[in-house]
């Protein structure tokens, strides 16, 4: 390899299980899109292309699918190696441990450096000791073929290093970043009108997959509590997932169906964020939520459960409100405070907007990763010259 590649455009391959809807998948899409002009970027999906694949292709980024069937299949490592041999990237960037399990060994055989990003804390989501041990072994073996192991928060980094699962020397912390563009003022009235939400209503919403770990049911129960306090609170849920039917049944049971809107998955949630007065994230587990950063880009005050990496992002009563996990009365009280104190809500929203502009831009994240890519390529060149 010629050292000139380090100074010119790198060839970067992003690896994921699929480009279905989710925070980490959107990070991959954003990284691929922002780097397409200065890097040769391609994406490999191990299991299936997913809903976001076509949008990536429209941005000029090729998407290759290995088509692995369900279950762990060691023979697919050879298929991954064949794919990498055709593409010949300078560096492989994986975004799920499953993707790293296949692409990591394949890249190592070809002498291609691997950078992996861990977007969530699997050890927080799997409390059983048997699952914990299984995951430790999986991560430990995969870390052997990874040159850099990036985590989106300190909490995840500490979890990965615990029990010597991943060597501390390989770990780097790279927070997520988002596109800072927004059309809040232009979108607010139109979105509310389309959804039948009155201009005078106070709207709290959230963005995320409708999955048990996200606990949108807690937000709905808190909204029901607000209605009993004579607050004209409406709820806007952006996302799709397996819990939708249960959540729809819950709003019927609580009697708030007329003031709740399910809008499904949206490739760009920001117009819907613009229709909100406050954003809530009531998950029981989080890594570094992209939806929180997007809410900040719209200047929204936020209420978040203090789980995972969130306490390292949100400073309570400085740029958001933190509440204990699973505590409906605390969520209700925080939302009531924002609804009754517009000055506080505006101050928190402005502080969040300032924070995301300063620390969590997509540009900053992309530049950090590009620096790590170049370091890995330089190290490879030096080894080859010896």
N, C-alpha and C positions, 0 to 999 in steps of 0.2 A: 504493500500500500504506500502511495506517495503522500508525503506530509502536506502537499497542497490541498488535499481534501479537507483538512482542518480549517483552512482559511477560505475555502470556497463552500458551496452548498453541500451539506451533508445529506446522505440518504438515510432516512429514518423510517423504521417500520414500527407501527403501533399494533400491539396484539391484545385482543379481547376475546371473551367467549362469544359475544354477539354485540351488535349495536342496537339492542332493544332499548326501551325507554328506561332511563335512570340517570342519577347524578354523574357517576363515573363515565358512563357512555357519552354524556354531553360534554364532559371535559375532553374526552378523546376527539370528539367532533370539532370542538373549538381549537384544540392544539393543532389538529391536522389542517384546519382552515386557515389559521393565522400564519402557519409556517409554510403554506403551499407555495408562496412566492419566492422563498429563499432556501427551501430545502426540497429534496425529492422525497415526498411523503407518500407512504402507502399504508394500508391497514389490512391486517389479517384477522378474520373471525374464525375461531376454532370450531364452533358448533353451527352457527347460522348467521346470515347477514343481519337480520333484524330491521326494525322500522326506520332507523336513522341512516341506514346504509345508502339509500338512494340520494339523500341530501348530501352526503359526503362525496359521492361520485359526481354530483352536479357541480361541486366545487373543484373538480378536476383531480380528485384524489382517488386512485384505484382501490377497490376493496376486493380482497381474495378470500374465499371461504373454503375451509378444510372439510366442512361437512361431517365432523365427528359425531357418531351416534351417542346416545346416553351411556353413562358409565365411564369408568377410567379405562382407556385403551392405549396400552404402551406402543402398539403398532402405529399409532397416529403420530408418534414422535418422528418416525421415519418420513411420514407424509409432510410433517412440518419442515423437516430438513430439505426435502425436495423443493418445497415452496420457497424457502430462504435461498436455496441455491439458484433458483430462477431470478429472484428479486435482487439478490446481492446487496443488502443494506449495509451501511457502516455501523449502525447500532440498532438493537431491538429494544423497544420500550413496551413492556407488558403492564396490564392494568388490573388483572385479577390473578389470584394464585393459580387458578385452573389454567389460564392462558400461559402463565410462566412455566407450569409443569410440562407443557408440550413444547413451547417455543424455546424455553431456556436450554434444555439439553441439546436441542437441534442446533441452536446458535453456538453453543460451546464447542460442538464437534467441528463447526466451520470456522472457529476462531473469531466469531462476532461478539463484541461486548454486549451485555444485557443490563438494562436499567429497569427495575420494577417499581411500580407505585402501588402502595396499599392504601385503599380509600376508606376502609372501615376496620373496626376492631372485632374480628371474628370471635375472639375470646370473650368479649362482653356479651355477644349474642348467643353463645353456646355454653350455658352454665354447667352442664353435666360433665363429670370428671372424665368419662370415657370419650366424649366429644373433644374435651380439652386436650387429652393425650394424643388423640388422632390428629388434631390440627397442629399440635406442636411438631409431630413427626413430619407432617406434610410440609409445613413451612421450613423446617430445618433442612430437609432434603432439597427443597426447591432453592433455598438460599445458597446452597453450594454451587449452583450454576448461575447465580446472579452476581454481577459486579458491584452494583449500587442498589440499595434497597431503600426507596424513598417512602416516607409516610406523610400524610397530609396534616397530621397534628402530633404534638408531643405525646399525647395520651396513647396514640396508636404506636408511636415509636417505643415508648416504655413497655407496652404490652408485647411487642415483637421481640424486644431484647430480654424480656423476663424468661427465666429458665434456659437462658442461652439459646433461644430459638433461632434468632438471627444475630450474628456478631455485631456489636456496637460499631465496629470500624467500618462496616458496610452501610450503616444507616445514615440517611440525610432527611431533614424535614423540609418539605416543599408544600406550603399551603396552596389550596385551590385559588383560582382567580376567575373572574367573569368579565364579559364585555360590559363596559360602563355606559354604553349608549341606551337611552330610554326616551320614550315619547309620552311620559306620564300625563301631561296636561292635555295632549291631543286625544288620548285614548279613553280617559276616565268617563266622560259623559256618554260616549258611544257604547262602550262596553256595558255600562249600567243600563242604558236604554235597551240594548239588545237582550239583556237578561231580565228585564222587567223589575229592576231594583230602583226604588225612588232615589232622587238626588239627595233627599234629606236623611236617608238611612245611614246608620253607622255600620260599616261592613268590616268584619274580620275574616281573614281567609288564610289558606295555606296552600302550598304547592308540594306535591310528592306522590309517590306511588301509594295507592290505597291498599296498604299492607299492614298486618298486625303490628309490626315493629314501629310503624309511624304513629299509631294510637290516635288517629283522627277522632275516634269516639270520645276522647277526653275533651277535645275542643267543642264538640257538639253538646256535650253535657254542660260544659261551662257556659255556652251560648244560651242554653235553656235556663240556666240560673240567672243570666242577665235579663232575660225576658220577664222574669218574676220581679225584677228590680225596676221595671218600667223603662228599660233601655231598649230602644228600637234597633236591636242588633240583628244583622243578617250575616249569613255564613256563605262563603264562596270556596268550594273545594275544587282545586285544579289537579287532575291526575286520574289515573285509571289503575285498577288492580283487583285482586281477589276479594277484598273486603267491601267492594262497592255495594253489593246487595245487602249485606249486614248493616252498613251505614245508612242506606236508604230506609231500611226497616226501622232503624233507631230514630231517625228524624220523624218518622210517622208516629212512633211510640211516644216521643217527647212532645209532639204537637208543634214542631217547628219546621215542618216540610215546606210550608208556603214561604218561609224566609230563608230557605237553604237552596243553594244552586250547585249542582254537580255539572261541571263542564268537560269532564274527561281529560285525556291527555292533550296537551298543547305544546307544539314544537317550540314556540316562543311564549312563555307564560307572562312576560312583562306587561302586555296590554291588560291582562286580568289583575296583575298586581296593582296596576294604576287605578283600578276600580275599588281598591281596598282602602280602609282607613287605618288598619293595623294588620300585622302579619303574626301568625302564631305557629310555633313548631313544638308539638307535644309528644315527640318520639320518646321511646324508652331506650333507644340506642342510636347514636349518630357518630360519624367520623368528622367530616368537615363539610357541612351542608351547603351545596351550591345555591339552593333555594333561599337560604338566609342572606347570602351575598346579593342575590338578585333583588330581594326585598329592600335591602339597603340602597341599591342603585336607584330605586324608586322613592327613596326618602321616607320609607315606612318605619314607624315605631314597631319594635318586635317584642314578643313574649316567647321565651324558649325554656324548655326543660333543661336543667343543668346536668346534662349527660354527655359522655364521650368528650369530644374536643370542644364542645360549645362554650364551657366556662373559660377556655383560653382565647375565645374569639369575642364573646360578649362580656362587657363589664357592666354589672348590675347597676341600673339607674344612671349609667353614664351614656351608653349607646344602645341600651335595651333593658328588658326586665327578665330576670331569671327566676324560675320556680322549681320546686322539687319534682322529681319524676313521679307521675301517676297521681298527682295531687289536684283534683278537680277544683276544690274550693280556692286553692292558691292561684290556679289559672283564671278562674272567674274573677277573683279580686284584682289581679293584674290587668285584665281586660277592662274591668269596671273603672280602674284608675285612669286608663288611657281614654276611655269614652267620656269621662267626667272632667278631664283636665287636658283640654286641647293644647295648652302651652307646653305641658310636659311632653305630650305626644310629638309635637313639632320639634322640641329640643332633642329628643331621643332620635327622631328621624333624621335630623340634620347631622347629628353626631355619627350615626351609622353611615350616612352617605359620605361624610368626610373620611371615615375609617376605611371604607371599601376603596375609595379613590386612592388613598395613600398606600394601603398595604395589600390589597387583594385584586389588582387588575389582571386581566387576562394577559396583557403584554408582559407584566412582571413575571408571572408564572412561566410563560413561554421562554422568556430570556433566561430564567434560572435553569430550566431543563436543557436549553441549548448549551449553556455553559457546562453542564454535567455531561452531555453527549460528547462535546469536544474534548473534555478531560479524558473520557474513556477511549476515544479514538487516538489521542496523543499517546496514551499509555500502551495501546496496542501497537502503534507504529514503533515505539521505542523497543518493545519486546521483540518485534520482528527484525529490528536492525542489529540486535545483539548476536 
